[in-house]
Amino acid sequence: MLPTMRPQANSLLKRTAIALVVLAPLALGACAETVGAGAGAYAGNQFGKGKGKWATTAAGALLGGGAGGYLGSSFDRAN
């Protein structure tokens, strides 16, 4: 059984993790991936409850980042 955390600390941890997932590609200079990850996290956050909401947010960020990276690279090849 996992130890329980105070609700404030748990919420801060989740927000920090989401911020890192969204901002990490920006630090690497990948604008399209950052926008995709942000949009995906926002869309994923609209679904689920409890731990499921956290999972759908993370999945949305990963899928959005991947889609943004794909679209960004296709735009780069076109130019």
N, C-alpha and C positions, 0 to 999 in steps of 0.2 A: 504494500500500500504506500502510495506517495505521501510525503508530508504536505500538509495544507499550508498555504500562504495567506497572508492578509489580503483581502480583496483589493486594497489600494496598490500593494506591491505587485500582485498578479496583473492588474490592469496596466500598470506602468511597464511591466515586462512585455506584455503583448504589444503595446503601442510602440515600444522601442524596437521590438523585432520587426514589426510592420514597417517602421521608418527605415530600418536597415535594408530590408528587402527592396523597398522602393528607391532609396537613395544610393545604394551601392552601385548600381549601373551608372548613375549620374557621375559618380566619382571616377568612373572609368571612361567617361566621355561618350556614353551611348545614350543619346537623347531619345531615340525612337523606342528603345527598350524600356527606358524610365517611364515614358508616357504610357506605354502598353502595360507595364507592371502596375502603375498607379490606377489606370482604368480597370484593369483586371481585378485588383484588390477591392476597388470600390464596388464593382459588379458582384464579386464573390461575397462581399460583406452583406449583401442584401438577402442572402439565403442562409438557412440553418439557424440553430439555436444552441446556446451553451458552447460546448467544445466543437460542435459541428460548424458553428459560425466561424470559429478560428480556422478550422480546416478549409472551409470554402473560401475564406479570405486569402489564405496562403496559396491554395490551388489557383485561384483567380490571378494572383500576382505572378505566379510562375508561368501560367499559360499566357497571360497578357504580355509578360516580358518576352517570352518566346515568339509570340506573334509579332510584337513590335520589332524585335530583332530581325525577323524574316522580312517584314515589310521594309524596314530601314535598309537592309542589305540589297534588296531588289531595287530600291530607289537609287542607291549608290551606283549600282551597275548601269542603270539607265542614264545616269549623268556621266 
